[in-house]
Amino acid sequence: MHREALLDAAVANNALWCDAVCRSHGYPGVFSARLWISGHHDLEFYPNVITLRPEVTAAETALARDRSVRYAVKDSFARLDLAGEGLTMLFEADWIARAPAPAGPGEPGLSWDTVTDAGELGRWETAWARGDSPQGPLFRPGLLADPRCAILACRRDGDLVAGIIACTAAGVSNLFGAGLPAGQLWASALHAVAALRPHLPIVYRTPVWSWLVVRRMIWMAWAACGKASPAATAVTLRVRRSVRPCPRSRS
């Protein structure tokens, strides 16, 4: 798959995942050829607008803005200057991708399974949030019924030690792991996703501050496929946002 096609897949995948999360909270988004918009939610870590095409203008991203809530724009192609819309930079990130690969054998001692019930999902989120979820559950049971999404849990000796989310064309997000070396965690997670979505490329958005960590894993054959710029209210992959910055990006 060419670089441009991988970038398009990464952007579309991320928009579908953000839509699934917002929809599960009662804020379904609207897709056009140029934008994804869910203008009224105030969910931590999730934008209100995602640009789907590089030629989108700053003015277009402001059309659905609800000034009664924080507002975030994910500038997927890092093209926009949103200062005029009252947005400030939250962080920059890179889209990265891996070509399709056979699933292969998993890591010895680690077992990956799909989360299937609300209780298990609650335990997964507690582990992902490291016990800190002040605004209540972010990942709601409706996601488990969404055929586009798979929430995977990794266990070692019966204990939940890691997790990752796969959405549509093997887009991955929300990777976490407790006590696992980064290389082992990524390798094991990618094996699990490849088994779930065989013969599809895997796409991911990594913040710039973590890019060096990913680059060390050259053996994983990740390749940079484009700069992303999220923006929110006002955040820019760039992310820009309006009121207060998120401590971490998890979408």
N, C-alpha and C positions, 0 to 999 in steps of 0.2 A: 504494500500500500504506500502511495507517495506521501511525502511530508504534508502537503496541503490536505489530502484526504484524512490523514491521521489527526491533523489539527481540527478539521471540521467534525470528526467523530468525537474528539475529546470535548469540544464545546457543546455539541448536541447532547452528549451523554450527561455532562454536568448539569445542563438545563433540565433534562428529564429527571435527574435525581432530586434537584432542588424543587421541581414541581411536585414530585411524589411526596416529599416531606411536607411542603406547604399544604398540599391537598389533604394530607392526613390530619392536619390541624384545622381544616375548614376554610382554607384560603387557596383554592385552585388557581393556577396561573393560566394565562392566555398566551398561546404561541402565535406569532406571525412569522413571516419569512425573515424578519430582521431582528426581532426581540422576543424574549420571554418576559412576561410582566406578572407580578403578583403584588400589587401596590399597597395593600392595606395591612399586611402582617407585620409583626414586630419580633420575629423569631431570631434569637441569638444565632450567629454563625451563617445565616442565610440571607442572600440579597433579595431585593425587590425587583430588580431588572438585570437581565443578562443579555449582552449583545451577542447576536448569532451571526452577524456579518461584519466585516471590517469597515465597511463604508457607513455604518450607523453614525449619526451625528449626536452631539451632546444634547441638543434641544429635544431630540426624540426620546432620550432616556428620562427626561423630566416630565413628560406629558401625563404620566399616571401617578405622579408624586402626591402622597397624602402627607401634608405637613403636620398632622397631628401625631404622627409616629416617626420613629427613626427610619431612615431610608438609605438603602444601599444599592449600588450599581456595580455589577461585575463586568468590567470592560475586557472582554475575552481576548481582544487583539492588541491591547495596550496602545490604543490609538487616540484616546480622548483626553481633552483637558476639561475637567469637570469643576474646576475652581469657580467658574462663573455661575454654576448651579448651586454653590454653597457646599460642595462636597470636599472632604479632605482625604488624602491617601491613607488607607489602612495598611495595606501591604502589597507587594508585587510577588508574582509567582511565575513558574514555568510549567507549560504542558509538557509532559514526557510520555513516551509510548514504547511499547515492546511488541515486536512482531509476533504473530501466532506461533505457538510451540506446543508440542505434545505435552500432556500433563506430566508424564514420567512418575517415578516413585516419590512418595512424600517423605518428609523428615521422620526418621525413626523416633518413636515415643510421642509424636504429636498427631492428634486426630482432629480433623475439621468436619463440622456438620452444619447444616442449615438450621437456623433458629426457627422454630415452628409454633411457639405459643407465647402468650403475653407474659407469663411468669419468667420464662427463659429470656425474653427480650428485656425485661426489667433488670435482670441480673447482668445481661450483656451491657446495657447502658451504664449501670453503676460501675462496672469495670472500665468501660471506655472513658467515663467522666472522672475516674479515680475517686468515686464517692461524692463528687461535687456536682449536683444538678439542682441549683437553687430555684430555677423556674419550673420545676416539674419535668415529667418525661418529655423528651424531645422526639424520640422515635416511638411512634404510637403503633398499636397492633394492626391498624389498617395497612401498614407497610408490608406485613407478612402475607397479605392477600393480593398484593400488587405483583403481577407476573413479571414486571420489569426489574424487580428488586430481589436480591438475596442477601440476607444478613448471616454471615458465617461466624461460627464460634470455634475456637481451637482449644482443645483440652489436653492436659498432660497429667496422667495418673488421676483422671476424673475431675481435675480442677480447671476452671476457665482461666486461661493464661493469655489469650490473644483473640483478636477479632478483626474482621474487615467486611466492607459492604461492596457487593458487585451489582452494577446496574446496567441493564440493556447490553450493549455491545462490549461487555467486559470492561466497562469503566469501573475503577475502584476508588474507594474513599474510606475515611474514618478508620484507618489501620491503627491498631494499638497492640501493645504486648507488654507483659510484666515479666521481667527477669530473663528475657530472651535477647541474645545478641542481635543487633540490627540486621546483619547479613542472614542469619538463620531465620529471623522473623519474616523478612521479605521473601526469601526463597520458599519458605513453607507456604506463605500466603499466596504467592503467585502460582505454585503448584495446585493449590486448592481452587483458585479461580479458573485456571486452565482446565481443570477437570470438569468444572461446572459449565464453562463456556468454551468448549474445545474449538480450535481453529479460528478463534477471533483474536484480533490485536487487543492488548491491554493498555488502557490510557489512564493517566493520573495527573493531577495538578499538584505540584510540589512548591511550597513557598521558597523564595530565594534563599532564606536562611538555612533550609534543610537540603539545598541542592548539592552541596559538597558531600553530604552523607550519602546521597543517592549515587553520586559520581564514583564513589569508592567501589560501588558494586558493579564494576565494569562487566563482570562475568554474567550479569543479568541481561546484558544487551539492551539496556534502556537507551533511548535516543531522544534528544531534545527535539520537539516538533513545533515549537512556537512559543512566543511569550504570551502570557495571559495577564490581564490586568483587571482585577475586580474593583469596583468603586462603591462605598456606602454613604445615609443622612444621619446628613450627607456623607460611603466607604469606597478604591480602584484596584486580567491576571496577566491587571491592577484591581484591588478592591478599594472602593471609596465609600465613606459613610458619613452620616450627618451628625450624630450626637456624641456617642462615646465609642471608642474603639473596642473591638473584641479582643480578649486576651489571646485567643488562638483561632486559627481558621480550621474548620472541620467539615466544610462542605466541598 
